[in-house]
Amino acid sequence: MLTPLLGASGAVVLFLSMILFVEVGRRLGRLRFARDGESFARGTAPAESAVFALLGLLVAFTFSGAASRFEARRQLISEEANDIGTAWLRIDMLPVDAQPEMRALFRRYTDARIATYGAMGGEAGVRAKHVEAAELQGLIWSKTVAALKREDVPVGAAQVVLPALNDMIDITTTRVTATENHPPAAIFGLLALLCIVGAMLFGYGAASNPERNWLYKVTFAGIMASTVFVILDIEYPREGVIRIDDADHLLVDVRKTMQ
């Protein structure tokens, strides 16, 4: 888990590391400059270009992927709200005497789904809410099937009600999968490594200047650390500063209609 990197502390650590390696690169460059003069940096341009090109490519790749997954997760909240709302309306197809119990179960189920992603207590709280929702799914399904077997059920009711219930149940697995869908940790590790290597090459290339240019050094490290922070924050939208919680109101709105 990369959760510890989502906070400001992770960005600060990367920022300070880059500042440190800019200085390491500069000192290595100054030693080489003292020995070889202006020729110290000869032949280093291809290596620098390759590293910074790869860094730019990896930043673009991880940012684009994180943003697309963020929007996909928002869309899944909308889909689940629609699926629950549709299944709620299909309860009208059940026998009249079976509807009150089913509507009560739907209210409990929707409350459990809302609480799942707003659960306090970390992963244990989320797992508990998932289990509760799964139990309610089984109960809703079994009671619905039993009600549809009765003789007073309209013809074709099962073809209308069961697919709606199936969609409502399936979306929960899809949301769990989307929540756990992240690039391999090695990609983020490589991104951090390239930032540090890039910082060292940045310092090495500036070694011909006897004066330290703190503006460029701090700006470079700050921009890269901030970019990595934003990428990770979007990648884990339930744990960082950039959150997906505002989309949860869609489920809350559906719950308000269940009166």
C-alpha positions in Angstrom: 0.0 0.0 0.0 1.2 3.5 -0.9 -1.2 5.2 1.5 1.6 6.9 3.6 2.8 8.6 0.4 -0.6 10.3 0.0 0.0 12.9 2.7 1.9 16.1 2.6 4.8 14.3 4.4 5.4 12.1 1.3 5.7 15.2 -0.9 8.0 16.9 1.6 10.3 13.8 1.7 10.5 13.7 -2.1 11.1 17.5 -2.2 13.9 17.4 0.3 15.4 14.3 -1.4 15.5 16.2 -4.7 17.1 19.2 -3.1 19.7 16.9 -1.6 20.5 15.2 -4.9 20.6 18.4 -6.8 23.4 19.4 -4.4 25.0 16.0 -4.7 25.0 16.3 -8.5 26.4 19.8 -8.3 29.3 18.8 -6.0 30.1 15.9 -8.3 30.0 18.3 -11.2 32.2 20.9 -9.4 34.8 18.2 -8.8 34.8 17.2 -12.4 34.8 20.8 -13.5 37.9 21.5 -11.4 39.7 18.7 -13.1 38.5 19.0 -16.7 37.3 22.6 -17.0 34.5 23.3 -19.5 34.7 19.9 -21.0 33.4 18.2 -17.9 29.8 18.0 -19.3 30.8 16.9 -22.8 28.8 13.9 -23.9 26.2 14.1 -21.0 23.4 15.7 -23.1 22.1 12.4 -24.5 21.9 10.8 -21.1 20.1 13.8 -19.6 17.7 14.0 -22.5 16.9 10.3 -22.1 16.3 10.5 -18.4 14.1 13.7 -18.6 12.2 12.3 -21.6 11.5 9.1 -19.7 10.5 11.2 -16.6 8.1 13.3 -18.6 6.6 10.2 -20.2 6.1 8.5 -16.9 4.5 11.5 -15.3 2.1 11.8 -18.3 1.3 8.1 -18.1 0.6 8.0 -14.4 -1.3 11.3 -14.3 -3.5 10.3 -17.3 -4.2 6.8 -15.8 -5.0 8.2 -12.3 -7.4 10.8 -13.8 -9.2 8.3 -15.9 -9.6 5.9 -13.0 -10.8 8.8 -10.8 -13.6 9.6 -13.3 -14.4 5.9 -13.7 -15.0 5.6 -10.0 -17.3 8.6 -10.0 -19.2 7.1 -12.9 -19.6 3.8 -11.0 -21.2 5.7 -8.1 -23.8 7.1 -10.5 -24.4 3.7 -12.0 -25.0 2.1 -8.6 -27.4 4.9 -7.7 -29.3 4.3 -10.9 -29.3 0.5 -10.4 -30.7 0.8 -6.9 -33.3 3.3 -8.0 -34.4 1.0 -10.8 -34.6 -2.1 -8.6 -36.6 0.0 -6.0 -39.2 0.9 -8.7 -39.4 -2.8 -9.8 -40.7 -3.7 -6.3 -44.1 -2.6 -7.6 -44.1 -5.8 -9.7 -44.2 -8.0 -6.5 -47.3 -9.0 -4.7 -48.7 -6.2 -2.6 -48.3 -8.0 0.7 -44.6 -8.7 0.0 -43.7 -5.1 -0.9 -43.4 -3.5 2.6 -40.8 -6.0 3.8 -38.9 -5.7 0.5 -38.9 -1.9 0.8 -37.6 -2.1 4.3 -34.8 -4.3 3.2 -34.0 -1.9 0.4 -33.7 1.0 2.8 -31.4 -1.0 5.0 -29.3 -2.0 2.0 -29.0 1.5 0.7 -28.0 2.8 4.1 -25.3 0.0 4.2 -24.0 1.0 0.8 -23.8 4.7 1.7 -22.0 3.8 4.9 -19.6 1.4 3.2 -17.5 4.2 1.5 -18.0 6.6 4.4 -17.2 4.0 7.0 -14.9 5.1 9.8 -12.4 2.8 11.3 -10.3 2.1 8.3 -10.3 -1.1 6.3 -12.0 -3.0 9.1 -15.0 -0.7 9.0 -15.2 -0.9 5.2 -15.1 -4.7 5.3 -17.8 -4.9 8.0 -20.1 -2.8 5.8 -19.3 -4.9 2.8 -20.3 -8.0 4.7 -23.5 -6.4 5.9 -24.4 -5.3 2.4 -23.7 -8.8 1.0 -25.9 -10.4 3.6 -28.7 -8.0 2.7 -28.2 -8.8 -1.0 -28.7 -12.4 -0.4 -31.8 -11.8 1.7 -33.3 -9.4 -0.9 -32.6 -11.9 -3.7 -34.1 -14.9 -1.9 -37.2 -13.1 -0.8 -37.7 -11.7 -4.2 -37.4 -15.1 -5.9 -39.8 -16.5 -3.4 -42.3 -13.7 -4.1 -42.0 -14.1 -7.8 -43.0 -17.8 -7.6 -46.4 -16.9 -6.3 -49.4 -17.4 -8.6 -50.7 -13.8 -8.1 -47.5 -12.3 -9.7 -48.0 -10.6 -13.1 -46.8 -12.5 -16.1 -43.2 -11.5 -17.1 -42.5 -9.9 -13.7 -39.4 -12.1 -13.1 -37.9 -10.9 -16.5 -38.3 -7.3 -15.2 -37.4 -7.6 -11.6 -34.5 -10.1 -11.5 -32.2 -8.3 -14.1 -32.6 -5.1 -12.1 -31.6 -6.9 -8.9 -28.7 -8.6 -10.6 -27.4 -5.2 -11.9 -27.7 -3.8 -8.4 -25.7 -6.7 -6.9 -23.1 -6.8 -9.7 -22.2 -3.2 -9.4 -20.9 -3.7 -5.9 -18.2 -6.1 -7.1 -17.4 -3.7 -10.0 -16.9 -0.9 -7.5 -14.7 -3.0 -5.3 -12.5 -3.9 -8.3 -12.3 -0.3 -9.3 -11.2 0.7 -5.8 -8.4 -1.8 -5.8 -7.3 -1.1 -9.4 -4.0 0.7 -9.2 -0.7 0.6 -11.2 2.0 -1.7 -9.7 3.9 -0.1 -6.9 7.1 -0.4 -9.0 5.8 2.3 -11.4 5.5 4.8 -8.5 8.9 3.7 -7.2 10.4 4.3 -10.7 8.7 7.7 -10.9 10.3 8.7 -7.5 13.7 7.3 -8.6 13.6 9.2 -11.9 12.8 12.4 -10.0 15.8 11.9 -7.8 18.1 10.9 -10.7 16.8 13.9 -12.7 17.6 16.2 -9.7 21.1 14.9 -9.6 21.6 15.4 -13.3 20.1 18.9 -13.0 22.7 19.7 -10.3 25.5 18.2 -12.3 24.6 20.2 -15.4 24.6 23.5 -13.4 28.0 22.8 -11.8 29.8 25.2 -14.2 28.1 28.1 -12.3 30.0 28.8 -9.1 26.9 30.3 -7.5 24.0 28.2 -6.3 20.8 29.2 -8.0 18.2 28.4 -5.3 15.3 29.7 -7.3 15.7 27.1 -10.1 16.6 24.3 -7.6 13.6 24.9 -5.4 11.2 25.4 -8.3 12.3 22.2 -10.0 12.0 20.1 -6.9 8.8 21.8 -5.8 7.0 21.2 -9.1 8.1 17.6 -9.4 7.2 16.8 -5.8 3.8 18.5 -6.2 3.1 16.6 -9.4 3.8 13.2 -7.8 1.7 14.2 -4.8 -1.3 15.1 -7.0 -0.9 11.9 -9.0 -1.0 9.7 -5.9 -3.8 11.8 -4.3 -6.0 11.2 -7.4 -5.1 7.5 -7.4 -6.4 7.1 -3.9 -9.4 9.4 -3.8 -10.8 8.1 -0.5 -7.6 8.8 1.5 -6.1 12.0 0.3 -6.9 15.6 -0.2 -8.5 15.3 -3.7 -11.5 13.1 -2.8 -14.4 11.5 -4.6 -16.8 11.8 -1.6 -18.8 14.6 -3.2 -20.3 12.0 -5.7 -21.7 9.9 -2.8 -24.7 12.3 -2.6 -26.1 10.4 -5.6 -26.8 7.4 -3.3 -28.0 9.7 -0.6 -30.5 11.3 -3.0 -31.8 7.8 -4.0 -32.2 6.9 -0.3 -34.3 10.1 0.2 -36.8 8.9 -2.4 -37.4 5.6 -0.4 -40.2 7.0 1.8 
